[in-house]
Amino acid sequence: MTDLTVEFIDGVYRLELNRPHRLNALSDAMLDALHDEINAVPDDAIAIVIRGAGKAFCSGHDLKDAADAGPLNTVTARAVAERMQRVAVAMRECRVPIITQVHRYAIGGGAEIALSGDIVIAADDTTFQFTEAAVGRVVTNGFTNLLPRTVGPVRAKQLFLLGRPMLADEAFQWGLLTEVHPLDNLDAAVEHVIAELREKSGWALGAAKTLVNRGLQASFESSLDFEIGAAIEAELGPDAVKGASEFADK
């Protein structure tokens, strides 16, 4: 059984974390596959959906696997952290919108992956929790940079230092989730968002995602320059011409 299953239907790639017997705990094979599959998705895809098989989205790193691997040294410890960060970079740099479909548990590294989606749709029974400090580890995936920007440093430290569970409604109020739905409606909610994305220019969606991500690290003036470059490319592209023609015909 593969740790990650891949389904491609009508322009949508569905990547499913597939270790339900371990609540989809992250293995090296799963992280490598997730990185490789995201990087392989063509720019003209409609969306990528990342979800978890079985009873939960993801319970975090598989600590049993880590224990079985034995003591680490500087080289192997770096490799562990970089394997996770490669996924974060792939998600961020992919031009295709990434939807994370989250249910029941998103713990540790699982929470980081879940909340890294461009569109995060969670079931109302979902618990998010950063448990790294409780097991002698630290948050990676760039979340020490990204999370304080969204929730502020006080709340970020509350989540990282105290490791308190955060329910879906609270995460939504803090601006970490796009939508929250009853579990039975989660699939339909994701399909509705995919239908909305189908109506948009794929190029424009990719440009918007890239501009927002670059803007987080740039000055206001640099963001203006990024936007000008994207606007010129957009205006000269076929999607803008087609869109203007269709609008004029209405």
LUMNUDO-703067 format. One record per residue (C-alpha): y, z, x; residue in three letters; residue number from 1. Coordinates in steps of 0.1 Angstrom, whole numbers, plus 5000, padded with zeros to 4 digits. Layout:
BEGIN
BASE;Y;Z;X;ALA;NUM
...
// end
This chain:
BEGIN
BASE;5000;5000;5000;MET;1
BASE;5033;4990;5014;THR;2
BASE;5061;5016;5016;ASP;3
BASE;5086;4992;5001;LEU;4
BASE;5079;4966;4974;THR;5
BASE;5101;4935;4970;VAL;6
BASE;5106;4915;4938;GLU;7
BASE;5129;4885;4934;PHE;8
BASE;5137;4872;4900;ILE;9
BASE;5166;4851;4889;ASP;10
BASE;5188;4858;4919;GLY;11
BASE;5182;4895;4919;VAL;12
BASE;5163;4913;4947;TYR;13
BASE;5147;4946;4936;ARG;14
BASE;5137;4968;4965;LEU;15
BASE;5115;4997;4954;GLU;16
BASE;5108;5027;4976;LEU;17
BASE;5070;5030;4971;ASN;18
BASE;5056;5063;4982;ARG;19
BASE;5054;5080;4948;PRO;20
BASE;5027;5104;4961;HIS;21
BASE;5054;5118;4985;ARG;22
BASE;5083;5114;4960;LEU;23
BASE;5093;5084;4981;ASN;24
BASE;5099;5104;5012;ALA;25
BASE;5114;5082;5039;LEU;26
BASE;5089;5069;5065;SER;27
BASE;5098;5049;5096;ASP;28
BASE;5080;5019;5080;ALA;29
BASE;5101;5022;5048;MET;30
BASE;5134;5025;5066;LEU;31
BASE;5126;4995;5088;ASP;32
BASE;5115;4974;5058;ALA;33
BASE;5146;4984;5039;LEU;34
BASE;5168;4974;5067;HIS;35
BASE;5150;4941;5073;ASP;36
BASE;5149;4931;5036;GLU;37
BASE;5186;4938;5030;ILE;38
BASE;5196;4917;5060;ASN;39
BASE;5173;4889;5048;ALA;40
BASE;5190;4886;5014;VAL;41
BASE;5211;4854;5012;PRO;42
BASE;5248;4857;5004;ASP;43
BASE;5244;4837;4972;ASP;44
BASE;5221;4863;4956;ALA;45
BASE;5234;4880;4924;ILE;46
BASE;5226;4916;4934;ALA;47
BASE;5202;4939;4952;ILE;48
BASE;5187;4968;4933;VAL;49
BASE;5173;4998;4952;ILE;50
BASE;5152;5021;4932;ARG;51
BASE;5123;5046;4936;GLY;52
BASE;5088;5043;4922;ALA;53
BASE;5073;5071;4902;GLY;54
BASE;5089;5105;4894;LYS;55
BASE;5119;5104;4917;ALA;56
BASE;5143;5082;4937;PHE;57
BASE;5137;5097;4971;CYS;58
BASE;5130;5132;4985;SER;59
BASE;5145;5126;5019;GLY;60
BASE;5129;5122;5053;HIS;61
BASE;5092;5129;5054;ASP;62
BASE;5091;5161;5074;LEU;63
BASE;5053;5160;5076;LYS;64
BASE;5055;5127;5094;ASP;65
BASE;5081;5142;5118;ALA;66
BASE;5059;5172;5125;ALA;67
BASE;5028;5150;5131;ASP;68
BASE;5048;5129;5156;ALA;69
BASE;5052;5160;5178;GLY;70
BASE;5082;5171;5200;PRO;71
BASE;5111;5147;5205;LEU;72
BASE;5131;5139;5235;ASN;73
BASE;5166;5125;5238;THR;74
BASE;5154;5089;5235;VAL;75
BASE;5131;5095;5205;THR;76
BASE;5156;5118;5187;ALA;77
BASE;5183;5091;5190;ARG;78
BASE;5158;5065;5177;ALA;79
BASE;5152;5086;5146;VAL;80
BASE;5189;5089;5138;ALA;81
BASE;5196;5052;5146;GLU;82
BASE;5168;5041;5123;ARG;83
BASE;5185;5057;5093;MET;84
BASE;5220;5044;5104;GLN;85
BASE;5207;5009;5106;ARG;86
BASE;5201;5010;5069;VAL;87
BASE;5236;5023;5062;ALA;88
BASE;5251;4995;5083;VAL;89
BASE;5230;4969;5065;ALA;90
BASE;5240;4982;5031;MET;91
BASE;5277;4982;5041;ARG;92
BASE;5278;4948;5058;GLU;93
BASE;5257;4930;5032;CYS;94
BASE;5281;4908;5011;ARG;95
BASE;5258;4910;4980;VAL;96
BASE;5266;4939;4956;PRO;97
BASE;5240;4967;4960;ILE;98
BASE;5231;4987;4929;ILE;99
BASE;5213;5019;4935;THR;100
BASE;5192;5030;4904;GLN;101
BASE;5187;5068;4908;VAL;102
BASE;5165;5092;4889;HIS;103
BASE;5153;5128;4892;ARG;104
BASE;5158;5136;4929;TYR;105
BASE;5179;5121;4956;ALA;106
BASE;5176;5146;4985;ILE;107
BASE;5189;5145;5021;GLY;108
BASE;5185;5109;5034;GLY;109
BASE;5176;5099;4999;GLY;110
BASE;5210;5111;4986;ALA;111
BASE;5227;5092;5014;GLU;112
BASE;5210;5059;5005;ILE;113
BASE;5216;5065;4968;ALA;114
BASE;5253;5072;4972;LEU;115
BASE;5258;5043;4996;SER;116
BASE;5253;5018;4968;GLY;117
BASE;5283;4997;4958;ASP;118
BASE;5274;5005;4922;ILE;119
BASE;5255;5038;4917;VAL;120
BASE;5238;5042;4883;ILE;121
BASE;5220;5075;4878;ALA;122
BASE;5199;5091;4852;ALA;123
BASE;5214;5123;4837;ASP;124
BASE;5185;5143;4850;ASP;125
BASE;5192;5134;4887;THR;126
BASE;5198;5161;4913;THR;127
BASE;5216;5152;4945;PHE;128
BASE;5213;5176;4975;GLN;129
BASE;5221;5175;5012;PHE;130
BASE;5194;5198;5026;THR;131
BASE;5197;5188;5063;GLU;132
BASE;5212;5222;5074;ALA;133
BASE;5183;5241;5058;ALA;134
BASE;5158;5223;5080;VAL;135
BASE;5178;5222;5112;GLY;136
BASE;5191;5187;5109;ARG;137
BASE;5225;5170;5103;VAL;138
BASE;5238;5144;5079;VAL;139
BASE;5238;5109;5093;THR;140
BASE;5245;5074;5077;ASN;141
BASE;5282;5079;5084;GLY;142
BASE;5285;5103;5055;PHE;143
BASE;5305;5128;5075;THR;144
BASE;5331;5101;5075;ASN;145
BASE;5327;5086;5040;LEU;146
BASE;5320;5116;5017;LEU;147
BASE;5352;5136;5026;PRO;148
BASE;5373;5105;5018;ARG;149
BASE;5358;5105;4982;THR;150
BASE;5355;5142;4974;VAL;151
BASE;5378;5158;5000;GLY;152
BASE;5368;5179;5030;PRO;153
BASE;5363;5212;5011;VAL;154
BASE;5338;5197;4987;ARG;155
BASE;5321;5178;5015;ALA;156
BASE;5316;5209;5035;LYS;157
BASE;5303;5227;5004;GLN;158
BASE;5277;5200;5000;LEU;159
BASE;5268;5198;5037;PHE;160
BASE;5270;5235;5047;LEU;161
BASE;5257;5252;5016;LEU;162
BASE;5233;5225;5005;GLY;163
BASE;5239;5233;4969;ARG;164
BASE;5223;5209;4943;PRO;165
BASE;5247;5186;4926;MET;166
BASE;5238;5173;4891;LEU;167
BASE;5246;5138;4880;ALA;168
BASE;5274;5148;4857;ASP;169
BASE;5292;5167;4885;GLU;170
BASE;5286;5138;4909;ALA;171
BASE;5302;5115;4884;PHE;172
BASE;5332;5138;4879;GLN;173
BASE;5337;5138;4917;TRP;174
BASE;5338;5100;4918;GLY;175
BASE;5304;5095;4935;LEU;176
BASE;5287;5077;4906;LEU;177
BASE;5296;5046;4887;THR;178
BASE;5276;5054;4855;GLU;179
BASE;5253;5081;4842;VAL;180
BASE;5227;5074;4814;HIS;181
BASE;5197;5090;4798;PRO;182
BASE;5166;5082;4818;LEU;183
BASE;5152;5061;4790;ASP;184
BASE;5183;5039;4791;ASN;185
BASE;5185;5035;4829;LEU;186
BASE;5168;5001;4832;ASP;187
BASE;5189;4987;4804;ALA;188
BASE;5221;5000;4820;ALA;189
BASE;5212;4983;4853;VAL;190
BASE;5204;4950;4836;GLU;191
BASE;5238;4952;4818;HIS;192
BASE;5256;4955;4851;VAL;193
BASE;5236;4926;4866;ILE;194
BASE;5246;4905;4836;ALA;195
BASE;5283;4913;4843;GLU;196
BASE;5279;4904;4879;LEU;197
BASE;5264;4870;4869;ARG;198
BASE;5296;4861;4852;GLU;199
BASE;5317;4866;4884;LYS;200
BASE;5321;4844;4915;SER;201
BASE;5296;4856;4941;GLY;202
BASE;5319;4847;4969;TRP;203
BASE;5347;4867;4953;ALA;204
BASE;5324;4897;4948;LEU;205
BASE;5314;4896;4985;GLY;206
BASE;5350;4893;4996;ALA;207
BASE;5361;4923;4974;ALA;208
BASE;5333;4945;4988;LYS;209
BASE;5342;4935;5024;THR;210
BASE;5379;4941;5019;LEU;211
BASE;5374;4976;5004;VAL;212
BASE;5350;4986;5032;ASN;213
BASE;5373;4973;5059;ARG;214
BASE;5403;4988;5042;GLY;215
BASE;5388;5023;5045;LEU;216
BASE;5391;5020;5083;GLN;217
BASE;5423;5000;5085;ALA;218
BASE;5460;5006;5082;SER;219
BASE;5478;4994;5051;PHE;220
BASE;5494;4965;5071;GLU;221
BASE;5460;4954;5084;SER;222
BASE;5446;4954;5048;SER;223
BASE;5474;4931;5038;LEU;224
BASE;5464;4907;5066;ASP;225
BASE;5427;4909;5056;PHE;226
BASE;5437;4901;5020;GLU;227
BASE;5458;4871;5030;ILE;228
BASE;5429;4856;5050;GLY;229
BASE;5405;4862;5021;ALA;230
BASE;5430;4848;4995;ALA;231
BASE;5435;4816;5015;ILE;232
BASE;5398;4811;5018;GLU;233
BASE;5394;4819;4981;ALA;234
BASE;5421;4795;4969;GLU;235
BASE;5406;4766;4989;LEU;236
BASE;5371;4774;4978;GLY;237
BASE;5352;4757;4949;PRO;238
BASE;5349;4789;4928;ASP;239
BASE;5386;4792;4924;ALA;240
BASE;5390;4755;4915;VAL;241
BASE;5362;4758;4890;LYS;242
BASE;5375;4790;4875;GLY;243
BASE;5410;4777;4871;ALA;244
BASE;5397;4746;4854;SER;245
BASE;5375;4765;4830;GLU;246
BASE;5403;4789;4821;PHE;247
BASE;5427;4760;4814;ALA;248
BASE;5401;4745;4791;ASP;249
BASE;5400;4776;4769;LYS;250
// end
